[in-house]
Amino acid sequence: MSSKLVNNEALEDVYIYVADYAHIAANATSANQVTIGQIPAGGGVKQVVVYEATALVGASDITLDVGTTAGDPDEFIDALDVDAMTAPVYNTGDLFEAANAGGIDLVGLTNTATDIVAEWNGTVASLTAGKVIVAITVVNPGKFA
């Protein structure tokens, strides 16, 4: 049996994570990873886009990792030098780089719900301004099971 999805039945879920400079400073290092979304059972990540909406001010070494591995969450975004960005960046993580030779591939496919975490690093105590937005698109066929 097949069916056509209507507008309110999206196959994809989108998580938006907004981090201002104070949040980044309060949640830096691997000990302070922030859960920013979840891959549901049967799902996978289609894309992760990072946008520096307001320039980070006060430090020049702020990096971001996004993924699912608590020890090193870099599957989707890996060591992104956020304060050096000149345009939005997407899918730079280890899994995307390995799988993305010919287009967008789903990564992080899982049979059990898995948290997506963000990890900030750098001289965060010096930050005085800035805002970063992370948008994660997750394909979720399990919601129709």
TIVO-2410 file (N, C-alpha, C; in nm, 3 decimals):
# residues 145
REC num residu      c1      c2      c3 atome chaine
REC   1      M   0.084  -0.117   0.000     N      A
REC   1      M   0.000   0.000   0.000    CA      A
REC   1      M   0.089   0.124   0.000     C      A
REC   2      S   0.053   0.224  -0.075     N      A
REC   2      S   0.127   0.350  -0.075    CA      A
REC   2      S   0.028   0.463  -0.058     C      A
REC   3      S   0.079   0.575  -0.016     N      A
REC   3      S  -0.007   0.693  -0.001    CA      A
REC   3      S   0.075   0.818  -0.023     C      A
REC   4      K   0.009   0.923  -0.061     N      A
REC   4      K   0.074   1.053  -0.081    CA      A
REC   4      K   0.064   1.134   0.047     C      A
REC   5      L   0.174   1.192   0.088     N      A
REC   5      L   0.173   1.274   0.209    CA      A
REC   5      L   0.107   1.408   0.181     C      A
REC   6      V   0.030   1.456   0.277     N      A
REC   6      V  -0.027   1.590   0.266    CA      A
REC   6      V   0.060   1.686   0.347     C      A
REC   7      N   0.034   1.814   0.338     N      A
REC   7      N   0.120   1.916   0.399    CA      A
REC   7      N   0.149   1.892   0.546     C      A
REC   8      N   0.053   1.846   0.623     N      A
REC   8      N   0.077   1.830   0.767    CA      A
REC   8      N   0.137   1.693   0.800     C      A
REC   9      E   0.171   1.613   0.699     N      A
REC   9      E   0.233   1.483   0.721    CA      A
REC   9      E   0.372   1.481   0.660     C      A
REC  10      A   0.464   1.549   0.720     N      A
REC  10      A   0.599   1.557   0.666    CA      A
REC  10      A   0.679   1.433   0.702     C      A
REC  11      L   0.757   1.384   0.607     N      A
REC  11      L   0.847   1.272   0.632    CA      A
REC  11      L   0.970   1.317   0.711     C      A
REC  12      E   0.999   1.447   0.704     N      A
REC  12      E   1.117   1.502   0.770    CA      A
REC  12      E   1.079   1.584   0.892     C      A
REC  13      D   1.162   1.573   0.994     N      A
REC  13      D   1.150   1.658   1.112    CA      A
REC  13      D   1.269   1.753   1.109     C      A
REC  14      V   1.249   1.878   1.149     N      A
REC  14      V   1.358   1.975   1.152    CA      A
REC  14      V   1.374   2.026   1.295     C      A
REC  15      Y   1.496   2.017   1.345     N      A
REC  15      Y   1.530   2.071   1.477    CA      A
REC  15      Y   1.609   2.199   1.455     C      A
REC  16      I   1.575   2.302   1.529     N      A
REC  16      I   1.648   2.429   1.524    CA      A
REC  16      I   1.709   2.454   1.661     C      A
REC  17      Y   1.839   2.475   1.663     N      A
REC  17      Y   1.913   2.502   1.786    CA      A
REC  17      Y   1.973   2.640   1.772     C      A
REC  18      V   1.936   2.731   1.861     N      A
REC  18      V   1.987   2.868   1.860    CA      A
REC  18      V   2.076   2.885   1.982     C      A
REC  19      A   2.201   2.924   1.958     N      A
REC  19      A   2.297   2.941   2.067    CA      A
REC  19      A   2.355   3.082   2.061     C      A
REC  20      D   2.325   3.163   2.163     N      A
REC  20      D   2.388   3.294   2.169    CA      A
REC  20      D   2.521   3.280   2.243     C      A
REC  21      Y   2.599   3.387   2.247     N      A
REC  21      Y   2.734   3.380   2.304    CA      A
REC  21      Y   2.733   3.336   2.450     C      A
REC  22      A   2.634   3.376   2.527     N      A
REC  22      A   2.629   3.337   2.668    CA      A
REC  22      A   2.604   3.187   2.681     C      A
REC  23      H   2.515   3.133   2.597     N      A
REC  23      H   2.488   2.989   2.598    CA      A
REC  23      H   2.613   2.912   2.557     C      A
REC  24      I   2.682   2.960   2.454     N      A
REC  24      I   2.804   2.893   2.409    CA      A
REC  24      I   2.907   2.891   2.522     C      A
REC  25      A   2.926   3.004   2.589     N      A
REC  25      A   3.023   3.011   2.699    CA      A
REC  25      A   2.986   2.920   2.814     C      A
REC  26      A   2.856   2.909   2.842     N      A
REC  26      A   2.811   2.826   2.955    CA      A
REC  26      A   2.815   2.677   2.924     C      A
REC  27      N   2.823   2.641   2.796     N      A
REC  27      N   2.814   2.500   2.759    CA      A
REC  27      N   2.934   2.450   2.679     C      A
REC  28      A   3.049   2.508   2.701     N      A
REC  28      A   3.169   2.467   2.628    CA      A
REC  28      A   3.234   2.345   2.692     C      A
REC  29      T   3.309   2.274   2.614     N      A
REC  29      T   3.387   2.154   2.645    CA      A
REC  29      T   3.301   2.029   2.638     C      A
REC  30      S   3.369   1.916   2.626     N      A
REC  30      S   3.299   1.788   2.612    CA      A
REC  30      S   3.217   1.753   2.735     C      A
REC  31      A   3.248   1.815   2.849     N      A
REC  31      A   3.172   1.788   2.971    CA      A
REC  31      A   3.035   1.856   2.969     C      A
REC  32      N   3.014   1.949   2.877     N      A
REC  32      N   2.889   2.026   2.873    CA      A
REC  32      N   2.817   2.016   2.739     C      A
REC  33      Q   2.820   1.899   2.679     N      A
REC  33      Q   2.750   1.882   2.552    CA      A
REC  33      Q   2.600   1.904   2.572     C      A
REC  34      V   2.535   1.961   2.469     N      A
REC  34      V   2.394   1.996   2.475    CA      A
REC  34      V   2.317   1.907   2.378     C      A
REC  35      T   2.210   1.843   2.425     N      A
REC  35      T   2.124   1.766   2.336    CA      A
REC  35      T   2.040   1.864   2.256     C      A
REC  36      I   2.048   1.854   2.122     N      A
REC  36      I   1.980   1.952   2.036    CA      A
REC  36      I   1.877   1.889   1.943     C      A
REC  37      G   1.861   1.759   1.948     N      A
REC  37      G   1.764   1.691   1.864    CA      A
REC  37      G   1.773   1.542   1.887     C      A
REC  38      Q   1.697   1.467   1.806     N      A
REC  38      Q   1.699   1.322   1.821    CA      A
REC  38      Q   1.670   1.256   1.686     C      A
REC  39      I   1.747   1.153   1.657     N      A
REC  39      I   1.717   1.069   1.542    CA      A
REC  39      I   1.622   0.962   1.594     C      A
REC  40      P   1.501   0.955   1.540     N      A
REC  40      P   1.407   0.855   1.590    CA      A
REC  40      P   1.442   0.716   1.537     C      A
REC  41      A   1.388   0.613   1.600     N      A
REC  41      A   1.407   0.477   1.552    CA      A
REC  41      A   1.363   0.470   1.406     C      A
REC  42      G   1.448   0.414   1.322     N      A
REC  42      G   1.418   0.403   1.180    CA      A
REC  42      G   1.457   0.525   1.100     C      A
REC  43      G   1.516   0.625   1.163     N      A
REC  43      G   1.547   0.751   1.094    CA      A
REC  43      G   1.694   0.770   1.066     C      A
REC  44      G   1.723   0.882   1.001     N      A
REC  44      G   1.859   0.920   0.969    CA      A
REC  44      G   1.867   1.070   0.945     C      A
REC  45      V   1.986   1.125   0.948     N      A
REC  45      V   2.006   1.269   0.931    CA      A
REC  45      V   2.034   1.297   0.783     C      A
REC  46      K   1.960   1.391   0.727     N      A
REC  46      K   1.975   1.431   0.587    CA      A
REC  46      K   2.074   1.545   0.573     C      A
REC  47      Q   2.064   1.644   0.663     N      A
REC  47      Q   2.156   1.757   0.656    CA      A
REC  47      Q   2.161   1.830   0.788     C      A
REC  48      V   2.275   1.895   0.810     N      A
REC  48      V   2.293   1.982   0.926    CA      A
REC  48      V   2.356   2.111   0.872     C      A
REC  49      V   2.286   2.223   0.893     N      A
REC  49      V   2.332   2.353   0.844    CA      A
REC  49      V   2.365   2.441   0.963     C      A
REC  50      V   2.481   2.507   0.959     N      A
REC  50      V   2.523   2.599   1.065    CA      A
REC  50      V   2.531   2.739   1.004     C      A
REC  51      Y   2.467   2.834   1.073     N      A
REC  51      Y   2.462   2.973   1.026    CA      A
REC  51      Y   2.501   3.066   1.141     C      A
REC  52      E   2.604   3.145   1.121     N      A
REC  52      E   2.644   3.245   1.220    CA      A
REC  52      E   2.560   3.370   1.195     C      A
REC  53      A   2.445   3.378   1.264     N      A
REC  53      A   2.349   3.485   1.242    CA      A
REC  53      A   2.401   3.620   1.288     C      A
REC  54      T   2.472   3.620   1.401     N      A
REC  54      T   2.538   3.740   1.453    CA      A
REC  54      T   2.682   3.701   1.482     C      A
REC  55      A   2.776   3.778   1.431     N      A
REC  55      A   2.917   3.742   1.444    CA      A
REC  55      A   2.958   3.722   1.589     C      A
REC  56      L   3.034   3.615   1.614     N      A
REC  56      L   3.091   3.593   1.747    CA      A
REC  56      L   3.203   3.693   1.768     C      A
REC  57      V   3.199   3.760   1.883     N      A
REC  57      V   3.296   3.865   1.914    CA      A
REC  57      V   3.368   3.828   2.043     C      A
REC  58      G   3.500   3.844   2.044     N      A
REC  58      G   3.577   3.827   2.166    CA      A
REC  58      G   3.667   3.705   2.167     C      A
REC  59      A   3.655   3.617   2.069     N      A
REC  59      A   3.742   3.501   2.060    CA      A
REC  59      A   3.755   3.461   1.914     C      A
REC  60      S   3.868   3.403   1.878     N      A
REC  60      S   3.890   3.365   1.739    CA      A
REC  60      S   3.919   3.216   1.725     C      A
REC  61      D   3.872   3.137   1.820     N      A
REC  61      D   3.900   2.994   1.814    CA      A
REC  61      D   3.779   2.910   1.855     C      A
REC  62      I   3.660   2.958   1.826     N      A
REC  62      I   3.538   2.888   1.867    CA      A
REC  62      I   3.504   2.781   1.764     C      A
REC  63      T   3.499   2.655   1.808     N      A
REC  63      T   3.465   2.545   1.718    CA      A
REC  63      T   3.340   2.473   1.766     C      A
REC  64      L   3.275   2.406   1.672     N      A
REC  64      L   3.150   2.334   1.699    CA      A
REC  64      L   3.158   2.194   1.639     C      A
REC  65      D   3.117   2.096   1.718     N      A
REC  65      D   3.097   1.959   1.672    CA      A
REC  65      D   2.950   1.926   1.691     C      A
REC  66      V   2.892   1.852   1.596     N      A
REC  66      V   2.754   1.804   1.609    CA      A
REC  66      V   2.752   1.658   1.566     C      A
REC  67      G   2.695   1.574   1.651     N      A
REC  67      G   2.687   1.432   1.619    CA      A
REC  67      G   2.614   1.355   1.726     C      A
REC  68      T   2.642   1.226   1.731     N      A
REC  68      T   2.572   1.140   1.826    CA      A
REC  68      T   2.664   1.072   1.927     C      A
REC  69      T   2.795   1.076   1.903     N      A
REC  69      T   2.889   1.008   1.992    CA      A
REC  69      T   2.928   1.101   2.106     C      A
REC  70      A   2.892   1.066   2.228     N      A
REC  70      A   2.917   1.154   2.343    CA      A
REC  70      A   3.064   1.189   2.358     C      A
REC  71      G   3.155   1.098   2.332     N      A
REC  71      G   3.297   1.125   2.347    CA      A
REC  71      G   3.352   1.219   2.242     C      A
REC  72      D   3.296   1.216   2.122     N      A
REC  72      D   3.345   1.297   2.011    CA      A
REC  72      D   3.233   1.310   1.907     C      A
REC  73      P   3.139   1.401   1.930     N      A
REC  73      P   3.022   1.411   1.842    CA      A
REC  73      P   3.052   1.485   1.711     C      A
REC  74      D   3.117   1.417   1.618     N      A
REC  74      D   3.158   1.486   1.495    CA      A
REC  74      D   3.104   1.420   1.368     C      A
REC  75      E   3.000   1.341   1.381     N      A
REC  75      E   2.946   1.272   1.264    CA      A
REC  75      E   2.885   1.367   1.162     C      A
REC  76      F   2.823   1.477   1.208     N      A
REC  76      F   2.749   1.567   1.119    CA      A
REC  76      F   2.822   1.699   1.092     C      A
REC  77      I   2.883   1.755   1.195     N      A
REC  77      I   2.968   1.875   1.184    CA      A
REC  77      I   3.094   1.846   1.264     C      A
REC  78      D   3.211   1.868   1.204     N      A
REC  78      D   3.336   1.831   1.271    CA      A
REC  78      D   3.429   1.951   1.282     C      A
REC  79      A   3.456   1.993   1.406     N      A
REC  79      A   3.553   2.099   1.436    CA      A
REC  79      A   3.535   2.222   1.347     C      A
REC  80      L   3.411   2.265   1.330     N      A
REC  80      L   3.381   2.382   1.247    CA      A
REC  80      L   3.429   2.508   1.318     C      A
REC  81      D   3.515   2.585   1.253     N      A
REC  81      D   3.566   2.711   1.307    CA      A
REC  81      D   3.457   2.817   1.283     C      A
REC  82      V   3.364   2.827   1.376     N      A
REC  82      V   3.244   2.908   1.356    CA      A
REC  82      V   3.276   3.056   1.340     C      A
REC  83      D   3.366   3.109   1.419     N      A
REC  83      D   3.393   3.253   1.411    CA      A
REC  83      D   3.465   3.291   1.282     C      A
REC  84      A   3.515   3.195   1.206     N      A
REC  84      A   3.580   3.223   1.078    CA      A
REC  84      A   3.486   3.204   0.959     C      A
REC  85      M   3.362   3.164   0.985     N      A
REC  85      M   3.267   3.139   0.875    CA      A
REC  85      M   3.235   3.269   0.800     C      A
REC  86      T   3.223   3.258   0.668     N      A
REC  86      T   3.181   3.373   0.587    CA      A
REC  86      T   3.048   3.345   0.519     C      A
REC  87      A   2.999   3.221   0.531     N      A
REC  87      A   2.870   3.179   0.475    CA      A
REC  87      A   2.823   3.058   0.554     C      A
REC  88      P   2.696   3.024   0.547     N      A
REC  88      P   2.651   2.903   0.615    CA      A
REC  88      P   2.730   2.781   0.567     C      A
REC  89      V   2.744   2.684   0.657     N      A
REC  89      V   2.820   2.562   0.629    CA      A
REC  89      V   2.729   2.443   0.659     C      A
REC  90      Y   2.741   2.337   0.578     N      A
REC  90      Y   2.659   2.219   0.606    CA      A
REC  90      Y   2.736   2.090   0.581     C      A
REC  91      N   2.696   1.986   0.655     N      A
REC  91      N   2.739   1.848   0.635    CA      A
REC  91      N   2.890   1.830   0.626     C      A
REC  92      T   2.965   1.885   0.721     N      A
REC  92      T   3.111   1.872   0.719    CA      A
REC  92      T   3.162   1.763   0.812     C      A
REC  93      G   3.073   1.687   0.872     N      A
REC  93      G   3.113   1.586   0.969    CA      A
REC  93      G   3.173   1.462   0.906     C      A
REC  94      D   3.230   1.377   0.990     N      A
REC  94      D   3.299   1.256   0.945    CA      A
REC  94      D   3.209   1.165   0.862     C      A
REC  95      L   3.085   1.143   0.903     N      A
REC  95      L   2.998   1.054   0.827    CA      A
REC  95      L   2.957   1.115   0.695     C      A
REC  96      F   2.925   1.244   0.693     N      A
REC  96      F   2.887   1.308   0.567    CA      A
REC  96      F   3.004   1.312   0.470     C      A
REC  97      E   3.123   1.343   0.519     N      A
REC  97      E   3.239   1.352   0.431    CA      A
REC  97      E   3.268   1.217   0.367     C      A
REC  98      A   3.250   1.110   0.441     N      A
REC  98      A   3.278   0.977   0.387    CA      A
REC  98      A   3.170   0.932   0.290     C      A
REC  99      A   3.045   0.973   0.313     N      A
REC  99      A   2.933   0.921   0.235    CA      A
REC  99      A   2.887   1.014   0.124     C      A
REC 100      N   2.931   1.138   0.125     N      A
REC 100      N   2.870   1.240   0.040    CA      A
REC 100      N   2.947   1.266  -0.089     C      A
REC 101      A   2.991   1.162  -0.156     N      A
REC 101      A   3.068   1.181  -0.278    CA      A
REC 101      A   2.982   1.230  -0.394     C      A
REC 102      G   2.855   1.189  -0.400     N      A
REC 102      G   2.775   1.225  -0.515    CA      A
REC 102      G   2.647   1.298  -0.483     C      A
REC 103      G   2.629   1.349  -0.364     N      A
REC 103      G   2.506   1.417  -0.328    CA      A
REC 103      G   2.477   1.398  -0.181     C      A
REC 104      I   2.354   1.428  -0.142     N      A
REC 104      I   2.317   1.415  -0.002    CA      A
REC 104      I   2.275   1.272   0.027     C      A
REC 105      D   2.340   1.209   0.121     N      A
REC 105      D   2.307   1.075   0.167    CA      A
REC 105      D   2.262   1.083   0.312     C      A
REC 106      L   2.171   0.994   0.351     N      A
REC 106      L   2.134   0.987   0.492    CA      A
REC 106      L   2.248   0.926   0.570     C      A
REC 107      V   2.276   0.983   0.687     N      A
REC 107      V   2.379   0.928   0.774    CA      A
REC 107      V   2.320   0.913   0.913     C      A
REC 108      G   2.388   0.838   0.997     N      A
REC 108      G   2.342   0.819   1.133    CA      A
REC 108      G   2.217   0.734   1.141     C      A
REC 109      L   2.193   0.649   1.041     N      A
REC 109      L   2.074   0.564   1.042    CA      A
REC 109      L   2.075   0.475   1.165     C      A
REC 110      T   1.959   0.461   1.229     N      A
REC 110      T   1.953   0.390   1.356    CA      A
REC 110      T   1.821   0.316   1.373     C      A
REC 111      N   1.826   0.206   1.444     N      A
REC 111      N   1.705   0.132   1.479    CA      A
REC 111      N   1.651   0.171   1.615     C      A
REC 112      T   1.727   0.251   1.688     N      A
REC 112      T   1.681   0.299   1.819    CA      A
REC 112      T   1.697   0.451   1.824     C      A
REC 113      A   1.611   0.516   1.897     N      A
REC 113      A   1.620   0.662   1.909    CA      A
REC 113      A   1.758   0.701   1.963     C      A
REC 114      T   1.820   0.802   1.901     N      A
REC 114      T   1.955   0.844   1.937    CA      A
REC 114      T   1.961   0.995   1.946     C      A
REC 115      D   2.013   1.047   2.056     N      A
REC 115      D   2.025   1.192   2.073    CA      A
REC 115      D   2.131   1.251   1.981     C      A
REC 116      I   2.105   1.374   1.936     N      A
REC 116      I   2.203   1.452   1.861    CA      A
REC 116      I   2.255   1.558   1.958     C      A
REC 117      V   2.388   1.568   1.970     N      A
REC 117      V   2.446   1.663   2.065    CA      A
REC 117      V   2.538   1.762   1.995     C      A
REC 118      A   2.551   1.879   2.058     N      A
REC 118      A   2.643   1.983   2.012    CA      A
REC 118      A   2.751   2.000   2.117     C      A
REC 119      E   2.874   2.023   2.071     N      A
REC 119      E   2.986   2.048   2.162    CA      A
REC 119      E   3.062   2.171   2.114     C      A
REC 120      W   3.072   2.271   2.202     N      A
REC 120      W   3.146   2.395   2.174    CA      A
REC 120      W   3.283   2.387   2.239     C      A
REC 121      N   3.382   2.442   2.173     N      A
REC 121      N   3.517   2.449   2.229    CA      A
REC 121      N   3.581   2.582   2.191     C      A
REC 122      G   3.684   2.619   2.264     N      A
REC 122      G   3.757   2.742   2.237    CA      A
REC 122      G   3.762   2.831   2.360     C      A
REC 123      T   3.811   2.954   2.341     N      A
REC 123      T   3.824   3.050   2.450    CA      A
REC 123      T   3.691   3.120   2.470     C      A
REC 124      V   3.595   3.048   2.524     N      A
REC 124      V   3.458   3.098   2.534    CA      A
REC 124      V   3.440   3.206   2.640     C      A
REC 125      A   3.527   3.212   2.736     N      A
REC 125      A   3.513   3.313   2.842    CA      A
REC 125      A   3.528   3.454   2.789     C      A
REC 126      S   3.591   3.469   2.671     N      A
REC 126      S   3.612   3.600   2.613    CA      A
REC 126      S   3.498   3.648   2.524     C      A
REC 127      L   3.399   3.563   2.499     N      A
REC 127      L   3.289   3.601   2.410    CA      A
REC 127      L   3.205   3.713   2.469     C      A
REC 128      T   3.171   3.812   2.385     N      A
REC 128      T   3.088   3.923   2.430    CA      A
REC 128      T   2.965   3.944   2.342     C      A
REC 129      A   2.958   3.874   2.229     N      A
REC 129      A   2.843   3.887   2.139    CA      A
REC 129      A   2.842   3.770   2.043     C      A
REC 130      G   2.727   3.748   1.981     N      A
REC 130      G   2.717   3.647   1.876    CA      A
REC 130      G   2.599   3.555   1.893     C      A
REC 131      K   2.557   3.498   1.779     N      A
REC 131      K   2.447   3.401   1.779    CA      A
REC 131      K   2.468   3.306   1.662     C      A
REC 132      V   2.453   3.175   1.690     N      A
REC 132      V   2.470   3.071   1.590    CA      A
REC 132      V   2.344   2.987   1.586     C      A
REC 133      I   2.299   2.955   1.464     N      A
REC 133      I   2.180   2.872   1.446    CA      A
REC 133      I   2.221   2.744   1.376     C      A
REC 134      V   2.174   2.631   1.431     N      A
REC 134      V   2.199   2.501   1.371    CA      A
REC 134      V   2.064   2.442   1.334     C      A
REC 135      A   2.048   2.402   1.208     N      A
REC 135      A   1.924   2.339   1.161    CA      A
REC 135      A   1.956   2.196   1.120     C      A
REC 136      I   1.882   2.101   1.176     N      A
REC 136      I   1.905   1.960   1.151    CA      A
REC 136      I   1.780   1.900   1.086     C      A
REC 137      T   1.797   1.842   0.968     N      A
REC 137      T   1.684   1.776   0.900    CA      A
REC 137      T   1.699   1.626   0.919     C      A
REC 138      V   1.598   1.566   0.980     N      A
REC 138      V   1.597   1.424   1.009    CA      A
REC 138      V   1.484   1.357   0.931     C      A
REC 139      V   1.516   1.252   0.858     N      A
REC 139      V   1.413   1.174   0.788    CA      A
REC 139      V   1.357   1.074   0.888     C      A
REC 140      N   1.223   1.071   0.899     N      A
REC 140      N   1.158   0.993   1.004    CA      A
REC 140      N   1.045   0.906   0.947     C      A
REC 141      P   1.080   0.797   0.875     N      A
REC 141      P   0.973   0.711   0.824    CA      A
REC 141      P   0.902   0.633   0.933     C      A
REC 142      G   0.965   0.620   1.048     N      A
REC 142      G   0.905   0.545   1.158    CA      A
REC 142      G   0.773   0.603   1.207     C      A
REC 143      K   0.749   0.731   1.183     N      A
REC 143      K   0.623   0.790   1.231    CA      A
REC 143      K   0.502   0.735   1.157     C      A
REC 144      F   0.526   0.665   1.046     N      A
REC 144      F   0.416   0.606   0.971    CA      A
REC 144      F   0.401   0.457   0.997     C      A
REC 145      A   0.483   0.404   1.087     N      A
REC 145      A   0.478   0.261   1.117    CA      A
REC 145      A   0.351   0.225   1.193     C      A
***
